[in-house]
Amino acid sequence: MKRAFPILAILTALLLSYGLYGALIVAPTERTMGEVQRIFYYHVPSAWTAFTLFFLNLAASVVYLIRRNPRADAIAFAAAEVGVVFCTVVLVTGPIWARPVWGIWWTWDLRLTLTLVLWLIYVSYLVLRRFSSSGQTPVMAAVLAVFGALDVPLVYFSIWFFRTQHPQPVVGGGGSIDPRMLHVLLINWAAFSCFAALVCWSRYRLEVLRREVEETQALESLLEAGNQR
Amino acid sequence: MSGFGITRATLAKDLRLEWRSKDAINSMLFFALLVVVIFSFSFDPTAEESRRIAGGLVWVAFLFAAVVALNQTWARELRNQVLDAYRVSPAPANALFLAKALGNFIFVSVLEALMTPLFIVFYNLRALGPAYQLLVVAVLGTWALVVNGTFFAAMSVRTRSREIMLPLLLFPITIPALLAMVEATSAILTGEFSARFWIVLLAAYDVVFTMASLFLFELVLHAE
């Protein structure tokens, strides 16, 4: 397991550099949007990665609620933290792309709003973890993750209906995608997934170590108090 | 004592406490009044516009005011370790949660009943759609605020800086419910479109989160 980490790190670095090369040089320039469309190769993989991480957080939270395994809680924590970072990348690159293409920074479109609400829910998740005292944090955080997951379909339907009543936003049309573009997109997606796995992994190890240190310190201070008596 | 008996006893105790102290209702009322006055200063709308924005104003005012009451729900039980007593007692956690949620529902409903005439006066409101639906929206919307609010208040009371924590947890999750309440109210006031979808969505939200709260409350109460 220990040797897998540097291997994954090297793989991530290779994929990320190849992905960057592909996004900037290999992929053809989009006809209507021009060069700015290249942000797509970072925007979309970030979104997919963020959603995967949020899903991992939910799965780990449910496992924690059933099994009470502290490792599951550490995974949930790491996934939520890294997920929020990737989701922030999505929310920042989105407007940068939207401004020159749609002419507006932001629109209350279904996907945008859903991403924003998910981001808000997970930021509140992190705030909860930060402010609750250590013993109760895992249970409360896991419960909040479940509530957040229940909320997603409701948000989806509410925004979907909200949007069908109001003027439709100008969304970049779907249609077919150039195979070279798809290739670069998939490479970048693989690179971002590896990167996320790498960061999550080290964050998870850090969290496990931090808990071990805390436990040892608590034990030591107990022993000291016993010796003084 | 059965679960129903515990619910009734806790609810009766909370109502009696509130009736004698009037802490929650007074602070909520004054807070909502301040919000209404500040809103009407900052917007100063015509009758036509106010019909459009009133749904948002009303529910945002009620949401903020409800947080004041929700924060006091469990804080009261911390004094003299009442919450710890609940924890060690064999009483089902659900019954306790239901009593607290019903109590908050009554407080917020009283607030709404008292504040609605004020909104009508300040904003010259008159419903152009079917007004009886407003009652349905009010009941479902209030329950939506209160059921999650009571649950998250039980969580935030166990954190540092508890008063600030509740809105931070409650608002993101409440977004679809709030959107539904606001849109349904605007739909009824303007009479331009049907509020049916939003009422159904609110009902779905209520069912989902009532079940989730009843199911998960025991975990939160016993989290240690």
Contacts between the chains, C-beta under 8 A, distances in Angstrom:
chain1	res1	chain2	res2	distance
A	65	B	219	6.7
A	117	B	172	6.6
A	117	B	175	5.5
A	120	B	171	7.9
A	120	B	172	4.0
A	120	B	175	7.6
A	121	B	172	4.6
A	121	B	173	6.6
A	123	B	172	7.7
A	124	B	168	5.2
A	124	B	169	5.4
A	124	B	171	7.9
A	124	B	172	5.1
A	124	B	173	8.0
A	127	B	165	7.5
A	127	B	168	5.4
A	128	B	155	7.2
A	128	B	159	7.0
A	128	B	165	7.1
A	128	B	168	7.7
A	128	B	169	6.2
A	131	B	159	4.4
A	131	B	160	5.1
A	131	B	161	5.9
A	131	B	165	5.9
A	132	B	155	7.8
A	132	B	158	6.2
A	132	B	159	4.2
A	132	B	160	7.4
A	133	B	158	7.1
A	133	B	159	7.1
A	133	B	160	7.0
A	135	B	223	7.7
A	135	B	224	5.7
A	136	B	158	5.5
A	136	B	223	4.2
A	136	B	224	6.5
A	139	B	219	5.6
A	139	B	220	6.9
A	139	B	223	3.9
A	140	B	155	5.0
A	140	B	158	7.1
A	140	B	220	6.3
A	140	B	223	5.9
A	143	B	155	7.3
A	143	B	216	5.2
A	143	B	219	6.0
A	143	B	220	5.9
A	144	B	155	7.3
A	144	B	169	6.7
A	146	B	212	6.9
A	146	B	216	6.8
A	147	B	148	7.6
A	147	B	151	7.9
A	147	B	173	5.7
A	147	B	209	7.4
A	147	B	212	6.3
A	147	B	216	8.0
A	148	B	172	7.8
A	148	B	173	6.7
A	150	B	208	5.5
A	150	B	209	6.9
A	150	B	212	5.7
A	151	B	172	7.9
A	151	B	173	5.1
A	151	B	175	7.7
A	151	B	176	6.6
A	154	B	176	4.1
A	154	B	177	7.6
A	154	B	201	6.9
A	154	B	204	6.8
A	154	B	205	5.4
A	154	B	208	7.0
A	155	B	175	6.3
A	155	B	176	4.8
A	157	B	176	7.6
A	157	B	201	6.1
A	158	B	175	7.9
A	158	B	176	4.2
A	158	B	179	4.9
A	158	B	180	5.9
A	158	B	201	5.8
A	159	B	176	8.0
A	159	B	179	7.7
A	161	B	197	5.3
A	161	B	198	7.6
A	161	B	201	7.4
A	162	B	179	6.3
A	162	B	183	6.7
A	165	B	183	8.0
A	165	B	193	6.6
